[in-house]
Amino acid sequence: MLTPNSVEILRALDKNEFKRFGDFIKSPYFNSVEILGKIYDETAKVYPDFENPRLSYEKISKKIYPGKKFNEQTIRNLYSKFGNLLKKFVAVENIMNDEDTINLNMVDGISKKKLFESSNKLIDKFRKGKIESKIFSVWDLYFFFRIEHQYYHNLVLLHKQNSKEFFKSMNDKTENLIAFFLKAFFMFREAQSILKKLYIDYDDSQFTSFFSLAFNSEYFFNQPEIENHKYVTYLKTHYLINKYQDTDISEEEFDELFVMYKSNAKGFTKIDKITFSNSLDTLVLNKLIPKDKKFYNHLFELAKFYCELKIYPDDKLAPFETLQFRNYFTVALLLKEYSWAEKFVREYTNYLKPELRENELNYSMAILSFKNRKFEDSLDYFNKMKITDIMEKMNVRIYTLMNYIELKAYESALSQVAALKQFSKENKEIPHLKVDSLKNSIRFFDEIVKAEANEKKISRQVYDGALSIRFFFQKQYIMEKMEELLE
């Protein structure tokens, strides 16, 4: 049989890739063992069942060596060569899909043929294309360094060391090396900072810790002589995000950082746009909103700017993160930006993981319908959901109850209160920290429903009791209803 590794790789190929692998293995440029093409033909017959008995050593031997004595080791050796070619195919496909890698190898290969002027002319062309696109991802910076180093190397071999062109090339390649390093360094430091917060056993190595202490980023980025350099604002954005993850941040500092990002974001890669947006969201959520609820406005501005960047649709990107989707949707609801929220939901649910899209659309539209006082629509959307997450189960039950209250369907509301009580007692999945919050909400909902159903008032004592509790589900809604019903 094919080796487990070969089977794993073959299964990862789509139909078009598998067909191209056939062209690859039958090309004399890549493969001199013609019989391997016949093995490919046999695997194609059983596609995608690459563990089919037809590919056993004995059966494959009869197919490719009819009439010859079976030798298991021969087939094992052929399967090994087949697997090696399969790995080379994956490598070649990867290179062919990476324009930068092709271009780097092109100028290097031409230089190795001692065609140094031709190599440098190509570098000029590739360099201009990159500069015009204003892209500064970590691999773009690596490409700039590599290509400038090749240009410098060609000038050395052309004996032009005492020229302005050579001096500029030396500076350019050094600057690109520094930019590449700092970009990667700040990315890794950010990841390390997150790991420290998540895992108590994780700590930096002494090597990275001492380097971080030794390199004075504040001094470097605040030198007026370099403030207009093409990389400085981009790298400073990385640095400040790193800095504020581990220190406090004021409103003015955040505003400066956000303006810096907005001024340059359109020239960033989509991956950078996503990364920077997530980092800024985290700063607002973790550092600013706990200080003052006014910073919800900052998160909403981030959400609007994210949408303006038009990152999606893009099949090359990972799906839009559900957490980010809900953060943006929730902040729009909190600020009563319902029109924006609906537009956002109807567009961005299409960019979530396919299996989440329909449920997230129904969930979001149900909540939005409730906020817009379309209570029947809200119930209809909730009824379309397939609920598995425990928090969603709680929220859907609570919103269903609130819809019944607003529709004055008090019998259904009382029944829903009873169902919630039962749910809170029996469900063992409810997070421990949420149990009391849920029980308090149920208790106050019970008071509201009974008061409205019987046209009675709620006592000041009950209202004050609810007000004194720091948090429970739908506290704002419950307090507003109680205020309407106060004695």
C-alpha positions as CSV (number, residue, x, y, z in Angstrom):
1,M,0.0,0.0,0.0
2,L,1.0,3.6,-0.4
3,T,2.8,5.0,2.7
4,P,0.5,6.7,5.3
5,N,2.3,10.0,4.6
6,S,1.6,9.7,0.8
7,V,-2.1,8.9,1.5
8,E,-2.4,11.9,3.8
9,I,-0.9,14.3,1.2
10,L,-2.9,12.9,-1.7
11,R,-6.1,13.4,0.3
12,A,-5.2,17.0,0.9
13,L,-5.0,17.7,-2.9
14,D,-8.2,18.9,-4.6
15,K,-9.1,17.5,-8.0
16,N,-7.3,20.1,-10.0
17,E,-4.1,19.7,-7.9
18,F,-4.3,15.9,-8.2
19,K,-4.6,16.3,-12.0
20,R,-1.6,18.6,-12.0
21,F,0.4,16.1,-10.0
22,G,-0.3,13.6,-12.8
23,D,1.2,16.1,-15.3
24,F,4.2,16.6,-12.9
25,I,5.0,13.0,-12.4
26,K,4.7,12.2,-16.1
27,S,7.1,15.1,-17.1
28,P,10.6,13.8,-17.9
29,Y,11.9,17.2,-16.5
30,F,10.8,16.2,-13.0
31,N,10.8,12.4,-13.2
32,S,13.0,10.0,-15.0
33,V,11.3,6.8,-13.7
34,E,8.6,6.3,-16.3
35,I,6.9,3.5,-14.4
36,L,5.8,6.0,-11.6
37,G,3.4,7.5,-14.1
38,K,1.6,4.2,-14.3
39,I,1.4,4.1,-10.5
40,Y,-0.3,7.6,-10.7
41,D,-2.8,6.2,-13.3
42,E,-3.7,3.4,-10.8
43,T,-4.2,5.9,-8.0
44,A,-6.4,8.0,-10.3
45,K,-8.7,5.0,-10.8
46,V,-9.5,4.8,-7.1
47,Y,-9.5,8.6,-6.4
48,P,-10.0,9.6,-3.6
49,D,-9.8,6.2,-1.9
50,F,-6.0,5.9,-1.7
51,E,-6.1,3.0,0.7
52,N,-8.1,0.9,-1.8
53,P,-7.0,-2.8,-2.0
54,R,-6.3,-2.3,-5.7
55,L,-3.1,-0.4,-4.6
56,S,-1.7,-3.3,-2.6
57,Y,1.8,-4.3,-3.4
58,E,0.8,-7.5,-5.2
59,K,-2.0,-6.0,-7.3
60,I,-0.1,-2.9,-8.3
61,S,2.8,-5.2,-9.3
62,K,0.5,-7.2,-11.7
63,K,-0.7,-3.9,-13.2
64,I,2.6,-2.3,-13.9
65,Y,4.7,-5.5,-14.4
66,P,2.3,-8.0,-16.1
67,G,3.7,-11.5,-16.4
68,K,6.7,-10.8,-14.1
69,K,7.4,-12.4,-10.7
70,F,6.1,-10.4,-7.8
71,N,8.8,-8.7,-5.7
72,E,7.4,-6.7,-2.7
73,Q,10.6,-4.7,-2.1
74,T,10.6,-3.4,-5.7
75,I,7.1,-2.0,-5.2
76,R,8.0,-0.6,-1.8
77,N,10.9,1.2,-3.4
78,L,8.6,2.6,-6.2
79,Y,6.1,3.7,-3.7
80,S,8.9,5.5,-1.8
81,K,10.0,7.3,-4.9
82,F,6.3,8.1,-5.7
83,G,6.0,9.7,-2.2
84,N,9.2,11.7,-2.7
85,L,7.9,13.1,-6.0
86,L,4.6,13.9,-4.4
87,K,6.4,16.0,-1.8
88,K,8.5,17.7,-4.5
89,F,5.2,18.5,-6.4
90,V,3.8,20.2,-3.3
91,A,7.0,22.2,-3.0
92,V,7.0,23.2,-6.7
93,E,3.2,24.2,-6.4
94,N,4.0,26.3,-3.4
95,I,6.9,28.1,-5.2
96,M,4.7,28.6,-8.3
97,N,2.1,30.3,-6.2
98,D,4.6,32.6,-4.6
99,E,5.6,35.4,-7.0
100,D,8.2,36.8,-4.6
101,T,10.0,33.4,-4.3
102,I,10.1,33.1,-8.1
103,N,11.4,36.6,-8.6
104,L,14.1,36.1,-6.0
105,N,15.3,32.9,-7.6
106,M,15.1,34.5,-11.0
107,V,17.5,37.3,-10.2
108,D,19.7,35.0,-8.2
109,G,19.8,32.4,-11.0
110,I,20.6,35.1,-13.6
111,S,23.3,36.5,-11.4
112,K,24.9,33.0,-11.0
113,K,25.1,33.0,-14.8
114,K,27.3,36.1,-14.4
115,L,24.7,38.3,-16.1
116,F,24.9,40.9,-13.3
117,E,23.5,43.8,-15.3
118,S,20.5,41.8,-16.4
119,S,19.9,40.7,-12.8
120,N,20.0,44.3,-11.6
121,K,17.6,45.4,-14.4
122,L,15.1,42.8,-13.2
123,I,15.6,43.9,-9.6
124,D,14.8,47.5,-10.6
125,K,11.5,46.2,-12.2
126,F,10.5,44.1,-9.1
127,R,11.5,46.9,-6.7
128,K,9.3,49.4,-8.4
129,G,6.3,47.1,-8.4
130,K,6.7,46.6,-4.6
131,I,7.2,50.2,-3.8
132,E,4.1,51.2,-5.8
133,S,2.0,48.7,-3.9
134,K,3.1,50.2,-0.5
135,I,2.9,46.8,1.1
136,F,4.9,46.1,4.3
137,S,4.1,42.6,5.5
138,V,6.9,40.7,7.2
139,W,7.6,38.8,4.0
140,D,7.5,41.9,1.8
141,L,10.2,43.3,4.1
142,Y,12.2,40.1,3.8
143,F,11.8,40.3,0.0
144,F,13.1,43.9,0.0
145,F,16.1,42.9,2.0
146,R,16.9,39.9,-0.2
147,I,16.5,41.7,-3.4
148,E,18.6,44.7,-2.3
149,H,21.3,42.3,-1.0
150,Q,21.3,40.7,-4.5
151,Y,21.6,44.1,-6.1
152,Y,24.5,45.0,-3.8
153,H,26.2,41.6,-4.6
154,N,25.8,42.2,-8.3
155,L,27.4,45.7,-8.0
156,V,30.4,44.1,-6.1
157,L,30.9,41.6,-8.9
158,L,30.6,44.5,-11.4
159,H,33.4,46.3,-9.4
160,K,31.3,49.3,-8.6
161,Q,32.1,49.5,-4.9
162,N,33.1,53.2,-5.2
163,S,29.8,54.4,-6.7
164,K,26.8,56.3,-5.3
165,E,24.7,53.4,-6.6
166,F,26.7,51.0,-4.4
167,F,26.5,53.2,-1.3
168,K,22.8,53.6,-1.7
169,S,22.4,49.8,-2.1
170,M,24.3,49.2,1.1
171,N,22.0,51.6,3.0
172,D,18.9,50.2,1.4
173,K,19.6,46.6,2.2
174,T,20.6,47.5,5.8
175,E,17.4,49.5,6.3
176,N,15.3,46.6,4.9
177,L,17.1,44.2,7.2
178,I,16.3,46.4,10.2
179,A,12.7,46.8,9.2
180,F,12.3,43.1,8.6
181,F,13.8,42.3,12.0
182,L,11.7,44.8,13.9
183,K,8.5,43.8,12.2
184,A,9.1,40.1,13.1
185,F,10.4,41.1,16.6
186,F,7.3,43.1,17.5
187,M,5.0,40.4,16.1
188,F,6.7,37.8,18.3
189,R,6.7,40.0,21.3
190,E,3.0,40.5,21.0
191,A,2.4,36.8,20.8
192,Q,4.7,36.2,23.8
193,S,2.7,38.8,25.8
194,I,-0.5,37.0,25.0
195,L,1.0,33.7,26.0
196,K,2.1,35.1,29.3
197,K,-1.5,36.1,30.1
198,L,-3.0,32.8,29.0
199,Y,-0.5,30.3,30.4
200,I,1.1,30.6,33.8
201,D,4.0,28.2,32.8
202,Y,5.1,30.3,29.9
203,D,7.9,32.8,30.2
204,D,10.3,34.5,27.8
205,S,13.8,33.0,27.3
206,Q,16.5,35.0,28.9
207,F,17.9,35.8,25.5
208,T,14.8,37.5,24.3
209,S,14.1,39.2,27.6
210,F,17.5,40.8,27.8
211,F,17.4,41.9,24.2
212,S,14.0,43.6,24.8
213,L,15.5,45.5,27.7
214,A,18.6,46.5,25.7
215,F,16.8,47.8,22.7
216,N,15.4,51.3,23.4
217,S,12.4,51.4,21.1
218,E,11.1,54.7,22.6
219,Y,14.4,56.4,21.7
220,F,14.6,55.0,18.2
221,F,11.0,55.9,17.1
222,N,11.1,59.4,18.6
223,Q,14.0,60.7,16.6
224,P,12.9,63.6,14.4
225,E,15.5,62.7,11.7
226,I,13.7,59.5,10.8
227,E,10.0,60.4,11.5
228,N,9.3,60.6,7.7
229,H,11.1,57.4,6.8
230,K,8.8,55.1,4.8
231,Y,8.9,52.3,7.5
232,V,8.8,54.3,10.7
233,T,5.1,54.9,11.1
234,Y,4.3,51.3,10.2
235,L,6.8,49.9,12.7
236,K,5.9,52.4,15.4
237,T,2.3,51.2,15.2
238,H,3.6,47.7,16.0
239,Y,5.7,49.0,18.8
240,L,3.0,51.0,20.5
241,I,0.5,48.1,20.3
242,N,3.2,46.0,22.0
243,K,3.8,48.7,24.6
244,Y,0.2,49.3,25.6
245,Q,-0.5,45.6,26.0
246,D,1.7,45.6,29.0
247,T,1.2,49.2,30.2
248,D,-1.7,51.6,30.8
249,I,-3.1,53.6,27.8
250,S,-4.8,57.0,28.0
251,E,-7.6,58.2,25.7
252,E,-5.1,60.6,24.0
253,E,-2.5,57.9,23.5
254,F,-5.2,55.6,21.9
255,D,-6.4,58.3,19.7
256,E,-2.9,59.0,18.4
257,L,-2.4,55.3,17.8
258,F,-5.7,55.0,15.9
259,V,-5.0,58.0,13.8
260,M,-1.5,56.6,13.0
261,Y,-3.1,53.3,11.9
262,K,-5.9,54.9,9.9
263,S,-3.4,57.2,8.0
264,N,-1.5,54.2,6.7
265,A,-3.8,51.2,6.8
266,K,-4.8,51.4,3.1
267,G,-1.2,50.5,2.1
268,F,-1.1,47.5,4.5
269,T,-1.7,43.9,3.5
270,K,-5.0,42.5,4.4
271,I,-3.4,40.3,7.0
272,D,-1.9,43.3,8.7
273,K,-5.2,45.1,8.6
274,I,-6.8,42.2,10.4
275,T,-4.0,41.9,12.9
276,F,-3.9,45.6,13.7
277,S,-7.7,45.9,14.0
278,N,-7.8,42.9,16.4
279,S,-5.0,44.4,18.5
280,L,-6.7,47.8,18.7
281,D,-10.1,46.2,19.5
282,T,-8.4,44.3,22.4
283,L,-6.8,47.5,23.8
284,V,-10.2,49.3,23.8
285,L,-12.0,46.3,25.3
286,N,-9.4,45.4,28.0
287,K,-7.9,48.8,28.8
288,L,-10.4,51.6,28.1
289,I,-14.0,50.3,28.4
290,P,-13.4,49.0,31.9
291,K,-12.5,52.6,32.9
292,D,-15.4,54.4,31.2
293,K,-18.4,53.2,29.0
294,K,-17.8,56.2,26.7
295,F,-15.1,54.2,25.1
296,Y,-17.8,52.0,23.4
297,N,-17.7,54.9,20.9
298,H,-14.1,54.1,20.2
299,L,-14.8,50.5,19.5
300,F,-17.6,51.5,17.2
301,E,-15.3,53.8,15.3
302,L,-12.9,50.8,14.9
303,A,-15.8,48.7,13.6
304,K,-16.8,51.2,11.0
305,F,-13.2,51.7,9.9
306,Y,-12.7,47.9,9.6
307,C,-15.7,47.7,7.2
308,E,-14.4,50.7,5.2
309,L,-11.2,48.8,4.5
310,K,-13.1,46.2,2.4
311,I,-11.0,43.3,3.6
312,Y,-13.7,40.8,2.6
313,P,-14.7,39.0,0.5
314,D,-11.4,37.2,-0.1
315,D,-11.2,33.4,-0.4
316,K,-7.5,33.5,0.4
317,L,-8.2,34.7,4.0
318,A,-9.4,32.8,7.0
319,P,-13.1,33.3,7.7
320,F,-14.1,36.4,9.7
321,E,-13.8,35.7,13.4
322,T,-17.1,35.1,15.3
323,L,-15.8,37.0,18.3
324,Q,-14.9,40.1,16.3
325,F,-18.3,39.9,14.5
326,R,-20.2,39.8,17.8
327,N,-18.1,42.6,19.4
328,Y,-18.9,44.9,16.5
329,F,-22.5,43.9,16.4
330,T,-22.9,44.3,20.1
331,V,-21.3,47.7,20.3
332,A,-23.6,48.9,17.5
333,L,-26.6,47.7,19.5
334,L,-25.3,49.4,22.7
335,L,-25.0,52.7,20.8
336,K,-28.4,52.2,19.1
337,E,-26.8,52.2,15.7
338,Y,-29.4,49.8,14.4
339,S,-29.3,50.6,10.7
340,W,-25.5,50.1,10.7
341,A,-25.9,46.9,12.7
342,E,-28.3,45.4,10.2
343,K,-26.2,46.3,7.2
344,F,-23.1,44.8,9.0
345,V,-24.9,41.6,9.9
346,R,-26.3,41.0,6.4
347,E,-22.9,41.5,4.8
348,Y,-20.5,40.0,7.4
349,T,-22.3,36.8,8.2
350,N,-21.3,35.8,4.7
351,Y,-17.7,35.9,5.7
352,L,-18.0,33.7,8.8
353,K,-17.3,29.9,8.7
354,P,-19.9,28.4,6.4
355,E,-21.4,26.2,9.1
356,L,-22.0,29.3,11.4
357,R,-23.5,31.7,8.9
358,E,-27.2,30.9,9.0
359,N,-27.3,30.5,12.8
360,E,-25.4,33.8,13.3
361,L,-27.6,35.6,10.9
362,N,-30.8,34.4,12.6
363,Y,-29.4,35.1,16.1
364,S,-28.3,38.6,15.2
365,M,-31.4,39.5,13.3
366,A,-33.6,38.2,16.2
367,I,-31.8,40.5,18.7
368,L,-31.9,43.4,16.2
369,S,-35.6,42.8,15.6
370,F,-36.3,43.0,19.3
371,K,-34.3,46.2,19.6
372,N,-36.4,47.6,16.7
373,R,-39.6,46.5,18.5
374,K,-40.4,43.9,15.8
375,F,-41.2,41.2,18.4
376,E,-42.9,38.7,16.2
377,D,-40.0,38.8,13.7
378,S,-37.6,38.3,16.6
379,L,-39.4,35.2,17.7
380,D,-39.5,33.9,14.1
381,Y,-35.7,34.3,13.8
382,F,-35.0,32.6,17.1
383,N,-37.2,29.7,16.1
384,K,-35.0,29.1,13.0
385,M,-31.9,28.6,15.1
386,K,-30.1,25.3,15.9
387,I,-28.7,26.1,19.4
388,T,-25.8,24.1,20.8
389,D,-23.8,26.8,22.7
390,I,-24.9,27.1,26.4
391,M,-24.6,30.9,26.4
392,E,-26.8,31.1,23.3
393,K,-29.3,28.8,25.0
394,M,-29.6,31.2,27.9
395,N,-29.7,34.3,25.8
396,V,-32.3,32.9,23.4
397,R,-34.6,31.9,26.3
398,I,-34.2,35.3,27.9
399,Y,-34.9,37.2,24.7
400,T,-37.9,34.9,24.0
401,L,-39.3,35.9,27.4
402,M,-38.7,39.6,26.7
403,N,-40.5,39.3,23.4
404,Y,-43.5,37.7,25.2
405,I,-43.5,40.5,27.8
406,E,-43.5,43.2,25.0
407,L,-46.3,41.4,23.2
408,K,-48.2,41.2,26.4
409,A,-48.5,37.5,26.0
410,Y,-48.4,37.0,29.7
411,E,-49.4,33.3,29.8
412,S,-46.5,32.5,27.4
413,A,-44.2,34.7,29.5
414,L,-45.1,32.9,32.8
415,S,-44.6,29.6,31.1
416,Q,-41.2,30.8,29.8
417,V,-40.2,32.0,33.3
418,A,-41.0,28.5,34.7
419,A,-39.0,26.9,31.9
420,L,-36.1,29.2,32.7
421,K,-36.2,28.2,36.4
422,Q,-36.2,24.5,35.4
423,F,-33.3,25.2,32.9
424,S,-31.2,26.9,35.6
425,K,-31.7,24.1,38.1
426,E,-31.1,21.1,35.7
427,N,-28.5,22.3,33.2
428,K,-25.0,21.4,34.4
429,E,-23.3,23.2,31.4
430,I,-24.0,26.7,32.8
431,P,-20.7,28.3,33.7
432,H,-20.4,28.6,37.5
433,L,-19.9,32.4,37.3
434,K,-23.1,32.8,35.4
435,V,-25.4,30.8,37.7
436,D,-26.3,33.6,40.2
437,S,-26.6,36.1,37.4
438,L,-29.2,33.9,35.6
439,K,-31.1,33.2,38.9
440,N,-31.3,36.9,39.7
441,S,-32.6,37.7,36.2
442,I,-35.3,35.0,36.4
443,R,-36.4,36.3,39.9
444,F,-36.8,39.8,38.6
445,F,-38.5,38.8,35.4
446,D,-40.9,36.8,37.5
447,E,-41.8,40.0,39.4
448,I,-42.3,41.9,36.2
449,V,-44.5,39.4,34.4
450,K,-46.7,38.9,37.5
451,A,-47.1,42.6,38.0
452,E,-48.0,43.3,34.4
453,A,-50.3,40.3,34.1
454,N,-52.2,41.3,37.2
455,E,-52.0,45.1,36.6
456,K,-50.1,45.6,39.8
457,K,-47.0,47.6,40.9
458,I,-43.5,46.6,41.9
459,S,-42.4,47.6,45.4
460,R,-39.5,50.0,45.9
461,Q,-37.8,47.3,48.0
462,V,-37.7,44.9,45.0
463,Y,-36.5,47.7,42.7
464,D,-33.7,48.7,45.1
465,G,-32.7,45.1,45.6
466,A,-32.3,44.7,41.8
467,L,-30.4,48.1,41.5
468,S,-28.0,47.1,44.3
469,I,-26.8,44.0,42.4
470,R,-23.8,44.8,40.2
471,F,-24.6,42.6,37.2
472,F,-27.2,40.1,36.0
473,F,-28.5,39.2,32.5
474,Q,-30.5,42.1,30.8
475,K,-30.1,44.3,33.9
476,Q,-30.8,47.5,31.8
477,Y,-34.0,46.1,30.4
478,I,-35.2,44.8,33.8
479,M,-34.5,48.1,35.5
480,E,-36.4,50.1,32.8
481,K,-39.4,47.8,33.1
482,M,-39.4,48.0,36.9
483,E,-39.2,51.8,36.8
484,E,-42.4,51.8,34.7
485,L,-44.1,49.6,37.3
486,L,-42.9,51.2,40.5
487,E,-45.4,51.9,43.2
